[in-house]
Amino acid sequence: MTLLQESTEMTFPLSRVRASFPALHVKDQGRPRVYLDNSAGTLIAGQAADAVAKTYCEHNTYTGVFDSFSTDIDALVDHSYASMAAFLGSSDPGEIIIGANATTATFQLVNSMRHMFGPGDEIIVTHRDHEGNISPWLRLAEETGATIRWLGFNTDSWQNETDELRGLLNENTKLVALNYVSNLTGTIADVAGMTKMAKSAGALVFVDGVQYAPHFLVDAPAIGCDFFSCAPYKFFGPHLGVIWGRRAVLENCRPYKTRVSPEQLPDRFMVGCPPFELLAGLSGAIGYFESLGQWAGGTGSRRELLSSAFQSIEACEAALFARLLSKLQDFPQLKFLGPGVTPTKGARAPILSFYSKDGQLAQVSKALTARGIHFHWGKKFAFEASNYLGLGPDGLMRIGLSHYNSVEDVDAFADGLTAAFSKA
């Protein structure tokens, strides 16, 4: 056992964590899965999966009356919204919008804001972001006559330049769409600082926090933004999307809904009958974080347990990511995207993208997949950023670590790379 393994086991309940994810125990033709595609979607926690199954088996999609089917479902919905609000640092469940996924939820929100925009208004989007926080605003501008302004990023720091943002902001800026953690490089942006600049100009701020939420404790109200999006299927829950919004701003929106839908929040953003079983799974995922907080020695309120869980997650993932970066320095044929290969606390999440200088990425990717190593490659996961950087048709390989990954997973990936390049 290595020193890293020993220290990780001593300070982090890895065995208990891995036992909480059923998919980690599935084998492909007798081979254990090495799952390193967590930026695309994490495995679902057993607590979340069990909650989904329990809802299917014991309840009906039935609400609004007085029998046990209905009252149980009403309580389930209330609990899921309250849990999600606590997860994002809010005390108000009415500030939560839950949709099919983060992109769909964003389009839904954007449609409800259309009356706020018109010719002469300006919307700032960034080349660094996921398409889910770009295309909705492009469509809004197209349909309202607003103007899109693009914020670039520096390929030394891999950050958006605050001076450039300051130069884009003016009295016509209506909204700034920011990215917290790049799904390309894992770089963590100073969204609080940029939000302060945007708010000083009178603009609304939407933060894409999809890649932040699995790794760090979120406090959306403290950022100062007006909206914060995340995706439960990227933090061990079911396939849903969530947006936190300031109540005052949400109350000014005009959601597309039926005539009989309630006007109060959060019900006014529920279009039709919600997926009750997935809401149960969402509560189960947040319950998993609370359990992890307890395993890590935490006590107290739900928020305190979440804080304990994420402190533990950060330490575990930082150690794994340092090992990954150390191993990858043995491959001179790889070109890495991001702020150097030395992990700096608070600089990046455990996400790394790279490509092969000699154009062998497709062959190497296939060879790794054949060894049971799950990861992402191509361009689509970072469409705008890839185009901005002028990357070739093969695109990139991306590794996204999670706290349930092990030292053995990292080493298996490095060994697979060695074997793949020796055959390429």
C-alpha positions in Angstrom: 0.0 0.0 0.0 1.4 3.4 -0.9 1.6 6.4 1.4 -1.2 8.0 -0.6 -3.4 5.0 -0.2 -2.7 4.8 3.5 -3.3 8.5 4.1 -6.5 8.4 2.0 -7.9 5.4 3.9 -7.0 7.0 7.2 -8.7 10.3 6.5 -11.4 9.3 4.0 -13.9 6.4 4.3 -13.2 5.2 0.8 -14.4 1.6 1.3 -17.7 2.8 2.7 -18.1 5.3 -0.1 -17.4 2.8 -2.9 -19.9 0.4 -1.3 -22.5 3.1 -1.7 -22.4 3.0 -5.5 -23.8 -0.2 -7.0 -22.4 0.4 -10.5 -18.8 0.2 -9.1 -19.4 -3.5 -8.5 -20.6 -4.3 -12.0 -18.0 -6.0 -14.2 -17.7 -6.1 -18.0 -16.7 -9.6 -19.1 -15.2 -10.1 -15.7 -13.2 -6.8 -15.7 -14.0 -4.2 -13.1 -15.0 -0.8 -14.4 -12.6 2.1 -14.1 -15.0 5.0 -14.2 -13.3 8.3 -15.0 -16.1 10.0 -16.9 -17.5 11.8 -13.9 -17.6 15.2 -15.6 -20.1 13.8 -18.1 -22.2 12.2 -15.4 -21.5 10.5 -12.1 -22.7 7.1 -10.9 -25.9 7.2 -8.9 -25.6 6.7 -5.1 -27.5 3.7 -3.8 -29.5 6.0 -1.5 -30.8 7.9 -4.5 -31.5 4.7 -6.5 -33.3 3.1 -3.6 -35.5 6.3 -3.2 -36.5 6.1 -6.8 -37.4 2.5 -6.6 -39.3 2.9 -3.3 -41.4 5.7 -4.9 -42.2 3.5 -7.9 -43.2 0.6 -5.7 -45.1 2.3 -2.9 -46.6 5.4 -4.4 -48.7 6.7 -7.3 -48.3 9.9 -9.3 -51.2 11.4 -7.4 -51.3 14.7 -5.5 -53.5 17.5 -4.3 -56.1 15.6 -2.2 -56.2 14.0 1.3 -55.5 10.2 1.0 -52.1 8.7 1.8 -50.9 8.4 -1.8 -51.4 12.1 -2.2 -50.2 13.4 1.1 -47.1 11.2 0.9 -46.2 12.6 -2.5 -46.9 16.2 -1.4 -44.4 15.6 1.5 -41.9 14.1 -0.9 -42.0 17.1 -3.2 -41.7 19.5 -0.2 -38.7 17.6 1.1 -36.9 17.5 -2.2 -37.2 21.2 -2.8 -36.1 22.0 0.8 -33.2 19.6 0.4 -32.1 21.2 -2.8 -32.4 24.7 -1.4 -30.2 23.7 1.6 -27.7 22.1 -0.8 -27.3 25.4 -2.7 -27.2 27.5 0.4 -30.7 28.9 0.4 -33.3 28.8 3.1 -36.1 29.3 0.6 -37.4 26.2 -1.3 -39.4 28.7 -3.5 -36.1 29.7 -5.1 -35.6 26.3 -6.7 -36.6 25.4 -10.2 -36.3 21.7 -11.1 -36.4 20.6 -14.8 -35.4 17.6 -17.0 -31.7 18.7 -17.1 -29.8 21.9 -16.7 -30.0 22.9 -20.3 -33.8 22.3 -20.5 -34.3 24.2 -17.2 -32.2 27.1 -18.6 -34.2 27.3 -21.8 -37.4 27.2 -19.7 -36.2 30.0 -17.5 -35.0 32.0 -20.5 -38.4 31.8 -22.2 -40.0 33.1 -19.0 -37.6 36.1 -19.1 -38.2 37.1 -22.7 -40.3 40.1 -21.8 -37.3 41.6 -20.0 -35.2 42.0 -23.1 -35.4 44.0 -26.3 -33.5 45.8 -29.0 -30.5 47.6 -27.6 -30.1 45.3 -24.6 -26.8 43.3 -24.4 -26.1 39.8 -23.1 -22.6 38.7 -22.3 -21.7 35.0 -22.8 -18.3 33.4 -22.5 -16.3 31.2 -24.9 -15.3 29.1 -21.9 -18.8 27.9 -21.1 -20.8 24.7 -21.8 -23.3 25.0 -24.6 -26.2 24.8 -22.1 -25.3 28.3 -20.9 -24.7 29.7 -24.4 -27.4 28.6 -26.8 -30.3 29.7 -24.6 -29.0 33.2 -24.5 -28.2 33.2 -28.3 -31.8 32.2 -29.0 -33.1 34.8 -26.6 -31.1 37.5 -28.4 -32.3 36.3 -31.8 -35.9 36.4 -30.7 -35.9 39.7 -28.9 -33.4 41.8 -30.9 -30.9 41.9 -28.1 -27.1 41.9 -28.9 -24.7 39.2 -27.8 -21.2 40.2 -26.5 -18.5 37.5 -26.2 -16.1 37.2 -23.3 -12.9 35.3 -24.2 -10.4 33.6 -21.9 -6.7 33.7 -21.5 -4.9 30.5 -22.5 -2.1 31.0 -19.9 -4.4 31.4 -16.9 -7.4 29.7 -18.6 -9.6 32.3 -17.0 -11.9 35.0 -18.3 -10.1 38.3 -18.1 -11.7 40.7 -15.7 -10.4 43.7 -17.6 -12.1 42.4 -20.8 -15.3 42.0 -18.9 -15.0 45.5 -17.5 -14.6 46.7 -21.1 -17.8 44.9 -22.2 -20.0 46.1 -19.4 -22.1 49.2 -20.0 -25.5 50.7 -19.3 -27.0 48.4 -22.0 -25.8 45.2 -20.4 -28.9 43.3 -19.2 -27.4 39.9 -18.3 -24.0 38.2 -17.9 -23.8 34.4 -18.2 -20.7 33.1 -16.4 -19.1 29.7 -16.0 -17.9 28.6 -12.5 -15.8 25.5 -13.4 -14.8 24.8 -17.0 -15.9 21.4 -18.3 -12.8 21.5 -20.5 -10.0 22.2 -18.0 -11.6 22.3 -14.5 -10.4 25.8 -14.0 -12.3 27.6 -11.2 -13.4 31.1 -12.2 -13.7 34.1 -9.8 -17.5 34.3 -10.3 -18.0 36.3 -7.1 -15.6 39.0 -8.4 -17.1 39.0 -11.9 -20.6 39.0 -10.5 -19.8 42.1 -8.4 -18.6 43.9 -11.5 -21.7 42.9 -13.5 -24.1 43.9 -10.7 -22.4 47.3 -10.4 -23.3 47.8 -14.1 -26.9 46.9 -13.3 -26.9 43.5 -15.0 -28.5 40.2 -14.0 -26.0 37.3 -13.5 -26.5 33.6 -14.4 -23.8 31.2 -13.2 -23.4 27.8 -14.7 -22.3 25.8 -11.6 -22.8 22.3 -13.1 -19.1 21.3 -12.8 -18.7 23.0 -9.5 -21.5 21.4 -7.5 -20.0 17.8 -7.4 -16.7 18.9 -5.9 -17.3 22.0 -3.6 -19.9 23.3 -1.2 -22.2 25.7 -3.0 -23.5 29.0 -1.5 -25.3 30.5 -4.4 -26.8 33.5 -2.5 -23.3 34.4 -1.2 -21.9 34.7 -4.8 -24.2 37.6 -5.4 -25.6 36.2 -8.6 -29.3 36.0 -9.6 -29.3 32.4 -10.9 -27.1 29.3 -10.3 -27.6 26.1 -12.3 -26.5 22.6 -11.5 -27.3 19.0 -12.5 -28.1 16.2 -9.9 -26.9 13.5 -12.3 -23.5 15.1 -12.0 -23.6 14.8 -8.2 -24.7 11.2 -7.7 -28.5 11.7 -8.3 -31.0 11.1 -11.0 -31.1 12.9 -14.4 -32.5 16.3 -13.5 -31.5 19.9 -13.8 -31.8 22.5 -11.0 -31.7 26.3 -11.0 -31.6 28.5 -7.9 -33.0 32.0 -8.6 -33.5 35.0 -6.4 -37.1 35.1 -5.3 -37.5 38.8 -6.4 -36.2 38.0 -9.9 -38.2 34.7 -10.3 -41.4 36.6 -9.3 -40.8 38.9 -12.2 -40.6 36.0 -14.7 -43.5 34.8 -16.8 -43.3 31.0 -16.9 -45.0 29.1 -19.7 -47.7 27.2 -17.8 -51.3 26.2 -17.8 -54.1 28.5 -16.7 -54.7 26.4 -13.6 -51.1 26.2 -12.5 -50.4 28.0 -9.2 -48.8 31.4 -9.2 -46.7 30.9 -6.0 -43.1 29.7 -6.1 -41.8 27.1 -6.8 -45.1 25.7 -8.2 -45.4 28.3 -11.0 -42.3 26.8 -12.7 -43.7 23.2 -12.5 -45.0 22.6 -16.0 -47.4 19.7 -15.6 -46.9 16.7 -13.3 -43.3 16.5 -12.0 -41.4 13.2 -12.0 -42.0 12.4 -8.3 -39.7 9.4 -8.4 -36.8 11.5 -9.6 -37.5 14.1 -6.9 -37.3 11.3 -4.4 -33.9 10.3 -5.9 -32.7 13.9 -5.7 -33.5 13.9 -1.9 -31.7 10.6 -1.7 -28.6 12.0 -3.4 -28.4 14.9 -0.9 -29.0 12.4 1.9 -25.9 10.6 0.6 -23.9 13.7 1.1 -25.3 14.0 4.7 -24.3 10.4 5.3 -20.8 11.1 4.0 -20.6 14.1 6.3 -21.3 11.8 9.3 -18.8 9.2 8.1 -16.2 12.0 7.9 -16.9 12.9 11.6 -19.3 15.8 11.0 -22.3 16.6 13.3 -25.1 19.2 13.4 -27.5 20.5 10.9 -28.0 19.4 7.3 -25.8 22.3 6.1 -23.1 21.4 8.6 -23.1 17.8 7.4 -22.9 18.9 3.8 -19.9 21.2 4.7 -18.2 18.2 6.4 -18.8 16.0 3.4 -17.4 18.5 0.9 -14.3 19.1 3.1 -13.7 15.4 2.9 -14.4 15.2 -0.8 -12.0 18.1 -1.6 -9.1 16.5 0.3 -9.7 13.1 -1.3 -10.0 14.5 -4.9 -7.0 16.8 -4.5 -4.8 13.8 -3.6 -6.1 11.7 -6.5 -5.7 14.6 -8.9 -2.1 15.2 -7.8 -1.3 11.6 -8.5 -3.0 11.7 -11.9 -1.0 14.8 -12.9 2.2 13.2 -11.7 1.6 10.1 -13.7 0.7 12.0 -16.9 4.0 13.9 -16.9 5.6 10.7 -18.2 3.8 11.2 -21.5 5.6 13.9 -23.6 3.3 13.1 -26.6 0.4 14.6 -24.7 -0.6 18.3 -24.7 -2.5 19.4 -21.6 -5.1 22.2 -21.4 -5.2 24.2 -18.2 -3.1 26.2 -15.8 0.0 23.9 -15.7 0.4 20.4 -14.3 0.9 21.4 -10.7 -2.3 21.3 -8.7 -2.9 24.6 -6.8 -5.5 24.6 -4.1 -8.6 26.5 -5.2 -7.4 26.8 -8.8 -9.2 23.9 -10.5 -11.5 21.0 -10.0 -10.2 17.4 -10.7 -10.9 17.7 -14.5 -8.2 17.5 -17.1 -8.3 17.5 -20.9 -5.5 16.8 -23.3 -4.8 15.6 -26.8 -2.1 13.7 -28.6 0.5 15.8 -30.4 0.9 13.1 -33.0 -2.8 12.7 -33.8 -3.2 9.3 -32.2 -6.1 10.2 -29.9 -8.8 8.0 -31.5 -6.5 4.9 -31.5 -5.5 5.5 -27.9 -9.1 6.1 -26.8 -10.2 2.9 -28.3 -7.4 1.0 -26.7 -8.2 2.4 -23.3 -11.9 1.6 -23.7 -11.0 -2.0 -24.5 -9.3 -2.2 -21.0 -12.5 -1.1 -19.3 -11.6 2.5 -18.7 -14.5 4.9 -19.0 -13.7 8.5 -20.1 -14.8 11.1 -22.6 -13.2 12.1 -25.9 -14.1 14.3 -28.8 -15.2 17.9 -29.1 -18.9 18.0 -28.3 -18.5 18.2 -24.5 -16.7 21.5 -24.9 -18.0 22.7 -28.3 -17.5 26.4 -27.9 -14.2 26.3 -26.2 -12.8 23.7 -28.6 -13.7 25.9 -31.6 -12.4 29.0 -29.8 -9.0 27.2 -29.4 -9.0 25.9 -33.0 -8.6 22.2 -32.0 -8.5 19.6 -34.6 -11.2 17.1 -35.6 -10.1 14.5 -33.0 -10.8 16.9 -30.2 -9.7 16.0 -26.7 -9.6 13.3 -24.1 -11.1 14.3 -20.8 -10.6 12.7 -17.4 -13.0 13.8 -14.5 -12.3 12.3 -11.1 -14.7 11.8 -8.3 -14.3 11.0 -4.6 -15.3 7.4 -5.1 -12.3 6.9 -7.5 -9.3 5.1 -6.1 -5.5 5.2 -6.4 -5.9 1.9 -8.4 -8.2 3.7 -10.9 -5.6 6.4 -11.5 -2.8 3.9 -11.9 -4.9 1.7 -14.2 -5.5 4.7 -16.5 -1.7 5.5 -16.6 -0.8 1.9 -17.3 -3.5 1.8 -20.0 -2.0 4.9 -21.6 1.5 3.3 -21.6 0.2 0.2 -23.3 -1.9 2.2 -25.8 1.0 4.4 -26.9 3.3 1.4 -27.3 0.9 -0.1 -29.8 -0.2 3.1 -31.6 
